[in-house]
Amino acid sequence: MTGFKTSVKVSESARRAGTLVAGSRVVPEETPIAFTYGGSTHAVMMATPGDFEDFAVGFSLTEGIITDPDQIETVDVVTEDRGIDLQVTLKDEENEMLRQRRRHMAGPVGCGLCGIESIEQAVRHTPDVSGATLRLSQADVVKAVALLNGQQPLHFETRAVHGAAFYVPGKGLIAVREDVGRHNALDKLVGAAARAGFKGAEGAVVVTSRVSVEMVQKTAIIGSPVIIAISAPTALAIRTAEEAGMTLIALVRGDEFEIFTHAARIHSGAVADVA
């Protein structure tokens, strides 16, 4: 496998006005990406081949392998015949901790819990973010989604990937990442923000997908008290957000949206203009 293309043009036949015509379409790439720690594969995800260091850092953080990006010494991107191996070298203490609790999993696109070995692992503890002081205006919520809609080049090209972003009031989106898997997009975002020194408690996570329980868990792990989604949440995601003190906003359509948990964090004041 050579190069890291995130999309490719393919031939197709399309039905137009009752007739099949030859044409082409740009579609996203999807590649097995392995996370290797200390020479052992920890996970393999199907993902868009890009933003590798962000992905490695974000996955390591949201999986609880590390608590700070500085605990990673190096990330080597190794191209294999049919995929990519992200070889992560941890500092000695974190490497030993991982060896003591190592597990293996394999996750296809959109399924971040596949391969977990017990019910207890699937319903892992979600950090409490109720103490975060962040508040957003209703206009902030609308603005956050509108900005994300305008900053997804791969989605505009393919109409087939998810987006995830961090929104900070008065600053707009400080980071945006895309991937064929919604969990992957969020992990890449977490890594990008952590590497830039951004603190989750300062802003909201914005996603183009539905809100599953794991999206809530990943958001809480980085300390963000608000998740904003274009699509709907699951019942477990709502219960988990409620217990974690997180504001869950979903089904954002234009200037309309629904708040499912901790609505007091959202006020009616105006938002500062952001580019």
N, C-alpha and C positions, 0 to 999 in steps of 0.2 A: 504494500500500500504506500503510495507516494503522494506527498502533498496533503493538505487538509482543506479540501473544498467543503463549504457548508451547504452548497446547493448545486444542482446539475440540470441541464435542459434535456428533456426526453421527448421522444415522438409520441403522438397520440392521434386518435380519431375522435372527433367531437361531433355530436349531433347538433346541427344548427338549422333552424327553420325546416325541420323535418328531414334533413339530409345529413349523411355522414361526410365530413370533410377532414382531410389530413391537416395536422397542425403540430404544435409543440407546446410544452409547458415546463416551467421551472419548478422543480420539487426539491425539498430539503434532503440532505444526506442524513443517514442514520448509521452509526458505527458502534460496535462493542468497545467500551472504554473500561479498562480494568484499573482498580486501585490496589496497588501493591505496597505493603508496609513490611520492612525488614525481610524482603525476599519472598513473602507469602501473600497471595491474592486474598484480599478481604472482601471485595465486591466487584461485580461486573454490571455495568449499566449500559443500556442502549441509549445513545445520546448524539447530539450534533457535535461534530468534531471541531471544537474551537474553545477559546477561553480556558485552556487546560489548567493553568496555575490557579485561576479563580475557582475552577471546579474542584481541584484537589484540596484547596484550603477550605472552601465552603462545605464540601462533603465531610471533611475531617472535623469541622466545628459542629455541624448539625448532627453528626453521628456520635458526638461526645468523645471522639478520639483525642482531640486537643481542646483547650479552652482559649488559646491565644495563637495567632499566626506565627509568633516567634518560636513556638515549640516545633516548628518544621524547619529542618536544616536545608533540604533541597527538594525540588520536584523535577524529575527527569521524565521527559516525554519520549517514550520509546515506541517506534512504529513497528508493528508486527505485520504478518502477511494479511490478516483479515481484521485488524483492529489496532487499538492503541493501548499501551500500558503506561499508566501514570505511576512511576516508581517514587514513592514518598519516603524520604529519610527523616525520621523523627529524632529528636534529642533523646539521649539515653533513658531518662526517667519515663518519658511518655512511651517509648518503644517497649520498655519492660512492662508497663501497665497494660499496653495493648496485648502483649503476648499472654498475659495472665487471663484475659477475658475475650480472647479472639473467638470470633464466629465467622462463618462464611454465609454469604447470601448472593443471589443473582436476581436482578430486577429488570424486567422488561419496561418499555416506555410507559410512563404514567403509573407505575406500580412500585412505589418505594418501600413497601413492606414485604415483598415477596422473599421467601427464604428465611424469614425469622422463625426461630426454633420454638417459641413458646408464646402463649397468650400474654404472659406478663411483659414480654418484650414489645408486643404490639401496642399495649396500653401503657407504655412507659410514662414515668412522671413528667408532667409539663411544668416548667418553671412559672412561678407567680410573677406577673408583670403589673399587678394592681397598683404598685407604688410609683409607677412612672408618671411624671407630671405633664407629659405631652397632651395638648388639646388641639383639636382641629376644628375649623369652621366648616359649615356645610359646603361653602364655596371651595374650600380646600379639597374636599372629597371629589367634587366634580372636576376641579382643575387637575388633580392627580391622574385621574383616568384619561382625561383629554390629552394630557402631555404624553402619557404612555402610548396612546393610540398613534401619536405622531412620531414616535421614536423606536419603531420596530421594522428596520429595513428588511430583515429576512422574512418576516411575516408578510410584508407588502409584496415581496418577490414571489413567495410560495403559497401564502394563505394556509399554512400548515404547521406553524410553530407557536409555542406559548411565549409570553413575555413576563418578566418580573422586574420591579423597580423599587427604589427607595425614594420616598417623597418627604422633603423637609419643608415645613411652612416657611414662606418667605424666600426659599432658595429653589424650589422646584424639584426635579428629579436629579439626584446626585449620581445615580448609577442605574443602568438598564442592561439586562442580559436576556438572551433568547435561547430556546432549545425545543427540540421535538417533545421532550418530556417536561411536564410542569414542575415536578420535583427537581429536575436537573436545572431548569432555569432559575429556580429559587436558590439552589445550592451555589450556582455560579454567581448569582447576585450577592449572596452572603459573603463569598470569598472576595469578590471585588471590593465590597464596602469595607470588610475587615482589613484588607491590605492597604486601603486608603486611610485607615484610622477612624472610620465612621462608627459612631456608637448607635446601636439599634434603638435605644430609648429616645433618641432625638427625632425619629421619624416613623413613617408608616410604610409597611410593605404593600405594594400594589401588584396584583396578578391578573392575568387575562383568563384564568381557568376557574373551574369550580374550586370550592374550599373544602378539602378533605381534612381529616384530623391531623395528618402528618404535616400539612401546610401550616396549621395552627401551631403544632409543636415546634417546627423549624423557626417560625416567627418568634415564638416565646424564647427559644434557646438563645437568640441573639439580643433579647431584651426589648424588642419592639412591642408596644402595647396596642397597636392597631393593624388590622389586615383589611384591605379593600380589594374586592373582587368584582369582575364583570359578570361572572356566572354565580350559580347558587351554592350554598353550603350544604353539607350533610348534617344530619341530626347530631351525630357524635362530635363533629367539628364545633357545632354550636354549644353543646354541653361542655366541651373541653375549654373553649374560649371563655365561657361564663365562669368556670371554676378557676381559670388562670387570671381573671381580671382583665381580659383582653376585649377590646371593642372589635366586633366582627361586622363589617359592612359588605353587602353583596348586591348583585343585580343592579349595578350602576348603569343607567341608561340615560344619556344626556344629563339633565339636571335632576333626575329622579334616582333614588336608591332606597334600600331597606337596611335598617340597623337591627341586628339580631341580639346583640349583647352590649351591655355597658354604654348605653346611649348618652350618658351624662358627659362623656368625653368630647362629644360633638356639640358645638354651639352654633348660634345663628349669625355670628359676626362675619364681616367680609374678610377675604384673604388678600394678602399683599400681592401685587402683580408680579408674575414671574415669566421669564421668557419661555 
